[in-house]
Structure formats: structure tokens, C-alpha cells
């Protein structure tokens, strides 16, 4: 599994993903009170974000935030003066903020900018209601070939509970939601009716998680730009691993996949241009059928996608002929109806070239078209392959 500590392995060839730098504060705020958006740049932006030029720091003025990538700049010491964001923030949440009692970030304070790491303490609930935008730094476009950085700011560590959304849209832009930290994690995360963009969701299988009616674009990935072509690789700061979780009616575009065991309800989700394959965890119940559902999903690969992955799902574990199980993966739509192509997108114990993979993923019968309750394909005018 991928480790959050593997951030050091991200190699930057040029100034791609500027705004990925900066560590978290060693001190915690006494309360969750947000700072004014007029706070000086030194307290609102990380010290190591990358200038838009991709070259040396330049002397500049302005800021502290801009939505124009050409205006991102640093002072002579390299400290960011004007940081690139998705939207001009109205409220800055300082790095090191600890939410120790039930807190709601109201729409009247939106957009919220996370200047570093926010911790939701055990016993506390952070609610992000409808109409709210929460953002971190936006990746600065590359000026040459590059591999993007894993973000080290804009993080919500959940030891208590995080509730995002209600019946209308919330936006999480460049934000990392995590409950995997051994010291400040382990909490419950619920996301519904949310729009996630350039975001990361790091989930522990030991903690409850649900995500419904949401749209995720470039979730858990970093960009790779070569010769002007952008592809994506799965991020190395945490691989979501779901157990006793619910994922329903979501859209994932150019996003990394996740691991799940047979207890997970994964139903009516749309996956477009998956960056890597789903991983079936070999954790079947000792007796009886699995409790999860993996039906009515759509798995689409577009003819114009530069992403190289064409695998949908793989079973992981140590092969043992005496303990083989079958996952009912039927009634999913694969974008094509050719059984040979569908079978080629599954890696399980029926693949004789890799006998270390246990279990059988049974896709038959495959759906001939998308389920009406599954979100509509946003790239419906582009042929599948």
C-alpha cells in the first residue's frame, strides 16, 4: 500500500504543482477560530510554494492570493508573496488549528482557505454545510515537463467526525481529507453532494466512510506533463482502503482508484479514465455471502485519454486453491460489450500468468448499457474503448 511518508519520493522536474510545499506547524491553535482573510501572506501561505515561472524566486509585491497563475511570485528570500488559489478566500484557517468542539463553517465565511493542517479532535464534529467552498493551494501549471507534487498543506486530519455536504453542493478544491494518521486520525468521514477537484481522500479501513452523490475530478492523483501532454499517476500520500463503507451515485474522472473488501457497498458509480485499477482485498467472511454490493457501476475508458491504464479491478493476496472465493461483480457496464475486452480488464485467479492472485471476480452478466440511476457520462460525445 502507498504510504503518506512517500511524499519525499515525488520528483519534480520543473515547476509543476506549485503550492505543494510547506510543513505543518508544531503548535496547535487553542481554538478553531478562523483568521481574517486580510492576514499577512507570511501567516496565510506556505514558505516553499513554487513560483509560476518555474525558475528562481523574484522580488514582487501583491497578494496574498491570486486566481491568475501568471501573478504567483515570491520575494527575494523565496517566501511566497502571492499564492495561487481556486477562489479568493474570505476566511483563512491557520495552520495548526485544532477543532476540539462541534464546529460549523457557515456559508457566510466561504471560501475557506486552509493554510496548513486542521485537526478535528476526538469527540468533535466539523460540519461543512451546503454552499461552502474549502480550498488549498491550486497547482501552478507547468512551464516544461514535470511531475506534480503531493500537497503538504490544505489538510484536514480527522480523529473525530467530518460531515461534508447535505442536499446541495459543497466544493473541496485542492484539499486533503485524511483519517489515517496514527496520532490524530481514525475518525469518521461522510461526504455527500460534494464537488472534489485536485483533492486527496486518505481513508483507513478501520474507520467508517461514506461518499454519495459527489463528483471527483483528479482525485488522489498527481499530474505528469511531458511534451505538453498531461497524464496522471496515483498519489503516493495514502491509498484509500475501504471496509464497511458506502460509495454510491458518485462520478470519478481521471482519478485514482481504491482498495475495498467484500463488505463495501459500491453501487451506481461512474468511473471515467481510471488512473489505476480497483483492488479487491482478500477479506471474505468466514461463512456466508459477502454483505457488500458491487453492481450498476460504469467503467469507461475514452479513446482520447492519454492515461495508459485499462484495468478495472484486480484481486490481491496470496493464492490458495482451498480458500478461493468469488466476488459477484455482475451487472456493471464496461463501456463495451465484448467479453474478451471485459475479461482483459480483470486480474484474478483465472489469469494463469499470475497465480499469486486469489479469488475469482465474476463479471457475468455484464450490463449492456449504463444503469439509469448511475450518473450520466460527462464525456458522452467521446467513444469508449
Residue pairs with C-beta under 8 A, 6 or more apart in sequence:
1 239
1 241
1 259
2 234
2 235
2 236
2 237
2 238
2 239
3 236
3 237
3 238
4 178
4 180
4 181
4 202
4 237
4 238
6 236
6 237
7 150
7 152
7 236
7 237
9 236
10 20
10 147
10 148
10 149
10 150
10 222
10 236
11 147
12 50
12 146
12 147
12 148
12 149
13 144
13 145
13 146
13 147
14 54
14 142
14 143
14 144
14 145
14 146
15 50
15 51
15 52
15 53
15 54
15 55
15 140
15 142
15 143
15 146
16 54
16 139
16 140
16 141
16 142
16 146
16 147
16 148
16 149
16 223
16 225
17 50
17 139
17 140
17 146
17 148
17 149
17 151
17 222
17 223
18 49
18 50
18 51
18 52
18 54
18 72
18 84
18 137
18 139
18 140
19 46
19 49
19 50
19 83
19 84
19 136
19 137
19 138
19 139
19 140
19 151
19 153
19 174
20 49
20 50
20 137
20 139
20 148
20 149
20 150
20 151
20 152
20 153
21 46
21 47
21 48
21 49
21 50
21 149
21 152
21 153
22 45
22 46
22 47
22 48
22 49
22 95
22 116
22 152
22 153
23 46
23 116
23 152
24 95
24 96
24 116
24 117
24 152
24 153
24 155
25 95
25 96
25 116
25 117
26 96
27 96
28 96
28 97
28 98
28 119
29 94
29 96
29 97
29 98
30 98
31 98
31 100
32 93
32 97
32 98
32 99
32 100
32 101
32 103
32 118
34 91
34 92
34 93
34 94
34 97
34 105
34 109
34 112
35 43
35 44
35 91
35 92
35 93
35 94
35 115
36 91
36 92
37 44
37 88
37 89
37 90
37 91
37 92
37 113
39 64
39 92
39 94
40 64
41 63
41 64
41 79
41 80
41 81
41 82
41 83
42 79
43 92
43 94
43 115
44 64
44 65
44 83
44 92
44 113
44 115
45 63
45 64
45 65
45 80
45 83
45 115
45 137
46 80
46 83
46 115
46 116
46 137
46 152
46 153
47 78
47 79
47 80
48 78
48 80
49 72
49 74
49 80
49 83
49 84
49 137
50 140
50 149
51 57
51 58
51 72
51 73
51 74
51 80
51 140
52 69
52 70
52 71
52 72
52 73
52 84
52 140
52 141
52 143
53 73
53 143
54 140
54 142
54 143
54 144
54 146
57 73
57 74
57 75
57 76
57 77
57 78
58 73
58 74
59 75
59 76
60 73
60 74
60 75
60 81
60 82
61 81
62 71
62 73
62 81
62 82
63 80
63 81
63 82
63 83
64 81
64 82
64 83
65 82
65 83
65 84
65 85
65 88
65 89
65 113
66 72
66 82
66 83
66 84
66 85
67 84
67 85
67 86
67 87
67 88
69 84
69 138
69 140
69 141
71 82
72 80
72 82
72 83
72 84
72 140
73 80
73 81
73 82
74 80
74 81
75 81
83 137
84 137
84 138
84 139
84 140
85 113
85 135
85 137
85 138
86 111
86 133
86 135
86 138
86 173
86 174
86 197
87 111
87 133
87 135
87 173
88 111
89 111
89 112
89 113
89 135
90 109
90 110
90 111
90 112
91 105
91 109
91 110
91 111
91 112
91 113
92 112
92 113
92 115
93 112
93 113
93 114
93 115
93 118
94 115
94 116
95 115
95 116
95 117
95 153
96 116
96 117
97 118
97 119
98 118
98 119
98 121
99 118
99 119
99 120
99 121
99 124
99 126
99 160
100 121
100 123
100 124
101 124
102 124
102 125
102 127
103 124
103 125
103 126
103 127
104 126
104 127
104 128
104 129
105 112
105 126
105 127
105 128
105 129
105 132
105 134
106 129
106 132
107 129
107 130
107 131
107 132
110 131
110 132
110 133
110 134
111 132
111 133
111 134
111 135
112 132
112 133
112 134
112 135
113 135
113 136
114 134
114 135
114 136
114 153
114 154
114 155
114 156
114 175
115 153
116 153
116 154
116 155
117 153
117 155
117 156
117 157
118 126
118 155
118 156
118 157
119 156
119 157
119 159
119 184
120 126
120 156
120 157
120 158
120 159
120 160
120 161
120 162
120 187
121 159
121 160
121 184
122 159
122 160
122 186
122 187
123 160
124 160
124 161
125 160
125 161
125 162
125 163
126 156
126 158
126 160
126 161
126 162
126 163
127 163
128 134
128 162
128 163
128 164
128 165
128 170
129 165
129 166
129 170
130 165
130 166
130 167
130 168
130 169
130 170
130 193
131 168
131 169
131 170
132 170
132 171
133 170
133 171
133 173
134 170
134 171
134 172
134 173
134 175
135 154
135 171
135 172
135 173
135 174
135 175
136 151
136 153
136 154
136 155
136 173
136 174
136 175
136 176
137 151
137 153
137 154
137 174
138 173
138 174
138 198
139 148
139 149
139 174
139 198
139 223
142 223
142 225
144 225
145 225
145 226
145 227
146 223
146 224
146 225
147 222
147 223
147 224
147 233
148 222
148 223
148 224
149 222
150 200
150 222
150 235
150 236
150 237
151 174
151 176
151 200
151 237
154 174
154 175
154 176
155 175
155 176
155 178
156 162
156 175
156 176
156 177
156 178
157 178
157 179
157 181
157 184
157 185
158 177
158 178
158 179
158 185
158 186
158 187
158 188
158 189
159 179
159 181
159 184
159 185
159 186
159 187
160 187
160 188
161 187
161 188
161 189
161 190
162 177
162 187
162 188
162 189
162 190
163 190
164 170
164 172
164 177
164 189
164 190
164 191
164 192
164 194
165 191
165 192
165 193
165 194
165 214
166 192
166 193
167 193
168 193
169 193
169 194
169 195
170 193
170 194
170 195
171 194
171 195
171 196
171 197
172 191
172 194
172 195
172 196
172 197
172 199
173 196
173 197
173 198
173 199
174 197
174 198
174 199
175 196
175 199
175 200
176 199
176 200
176 201
176 202
176 237
177 189
177 191
177 199
177 200
177 201
177 202
178 185
178 200
178 201
178 202
178 203
178 238
179 185
179 186
179 187
179 188
179 189
179 202
179 203
179 204
179 207
179 209
180 202
180 203
180 204
180 238
185 204
185 207
186 204
186 206
186 207
187 207
188 207
188 208
188 209
189 201
189 203
189 207
189 208
189 209
189 210
190 209
190 210
190 211
191 201
191 210
191 211
191 212
191 214
192 210
192 211
192 212
192 213
192 214
193 212
193 213
193 214
194 211
194 214
194 215
195 214
195 215
195 217
196 214
196 215
196 216
196 217
196 219
197 216
197 217
197 218
198 217
198 218
199 216
199 218
199 219
199 220
200 219
200 220
200 235
200 237
200 238
201 211
201 219
201 220
201 240
202 237
202 238
202 239
202 240
203 209
203 240
203 241
203 242
203 245
203 258
204 241
205 241
205 242
205 243
205 259
205 261
205 281
206 243
208 244
208 245
209 242
209 245
209 246
210 245
210 246
210 247
211 246
211 247
211 250
212 246
212 247
212 248
212 249
212 250
213 248
213 249
213 250
214 250
214 251
215 250
215 251
215 253
215 375
216 250
216 251
216 252
216 253
216 255
217 253
217 254
217 255
218 232
218 253
218 254
218 255
219 252
219 255
219 256
220 234
220 235
220 238
220 239
220 240
220 255
220 256
220 258
221 232
221 233
221 234
221 235
221 254
221 255
221 256
221 275
222 232
222 233
222 235
222 236
223 230
223 231
223 232
224 230
224 231
224 232
224 233
229 306
230 306
231 306
231 307
231 308
232 254
232 256
232 275
232 307
233 275
234 256
234 257
234 275
234 276
235 256
239 256
239 258
239 259
240 258
240 259
241 258
241 259
241 260
241 281
242 258
242 259
242 260
242 261
242 264
243 260
243 261
243 263
243 264
243 281
243 283
244 263
244 264
245 260
245 263
245 264
245 265
246 264
246 265
247 264
247 265
247 266
247 267
247 269
248 265
248 266
248 267
248 268
248 269
249 267
249 268
249 269
249 373
249 374
249 375
250 269
250 270
250 375
251 269
251 270
251 272
251 375
251 378
252 269
252 270
252 271
252 272
252 274
253 272
253 273
253 378
253 379
254 272
254 273
254 275
254 305
254 307
255 271
255 274
255 275
256 274
256 275
256 276
257 271
257 274
257 275
257 276
257 277
257 278
257 279
258 278
258 279
259 278
259 279
259 280
259 281
259 316
260 266
260 278
260 279
260 280
260 281
260 292
261 280
261 281
261 283
261 284
261 292
262 280
262 283
262 284
262 285
262 290
262 291
262 292
262 325
262 327
263 283
263 290
263 291
263 292
264 292
264 294
265 292
265 293
266 292
266 293
266 294
266 297
267 293
267 294
267 295
267 296
267 297
268 296
268 297
268 371
268 373
268 374
268 375
269 297
269 298
269 374
269 375
270 297
270 298
270 300
270 370
270 374
270 375
270 376
270 377
271 297
271 298
271 299
271 300
271 312
272 300
272 301
272 302
272 377
272 378
272 379
273 300
273 301
273 302
273 305
273 307
274 299
274 301
274 307
274 309
274 311
274 312
275 307
275 309
276 309
276 311
277 309
277 311
277 312
277 313
277 314
277 345
277 347
278 312
278 313
278 314
279 313
279 314
279 315
279 316
280 313
280 314
280 315
280 316
280 327
280 348
280 359
280 361
281 316
281 317
282 315
282 316
282 317
282 318
282 325
282 358
282 359
284 290
284 325
284 359
285 291
290 327
290 328
294 327
294 328
294 329
294 332
295 328
295 329
295 330
295 331
295 332
296 331
296 332
296 333
296 367
296 371
296 373
296 374
297 332
297 333
297 374
298 332
298 333
298 334
298 335
298 370
298 371
298 374
298 377
299 312
299 332
299 333
299 334
299 335
299 345
300 335
300 377
300 379
300 384
301 310
301 335
301 384
301 385
302 379
302 382
302 383
302 384
302 385
303 382
303 383
303 384
303 385
304 382
310 344
310 345
310 385
311 345
311 346
311 347
312 334
312 345
312 346
313 329
313 345
313 346
313 347
313 361
314 346
314 347
314 348
314 357
315 327
315 347
315 348
315 349
315 357
315 358
315 359
315 360
315 361
316 357
317 357
317 358
317 359
318 356
318 358
319 349
319 355
319 356
319 357
319 358
320 358
323 358
324 349
324 358
324 359
324 360
325 358
325 359
325 360
326 359
326 360
326 361
326 362
327 359
327 360
327 361
327 362
328 362
329 346
329 361
329 362
329 363
330 362
330 363
330 364
330 365
330 366
331 365
331 366
331 367
331 371
332 363
332 366
332 367
333 366
333 367
333 368
333 369
333 370
333 371
333 374
334 341
334 342
334 345
334 363
334 366
334 367
335 384
335 385
336 342
336 384
336 385
337 366
337 368
339 364
339 366
342 363
342 366
343 363
346 361
346 363
347 354
347 357
348 357
348 358
348 359
348 360
348 361
349 355
349 357
349 358
349 359
349 360
350 360
351 357
370 376
370 377
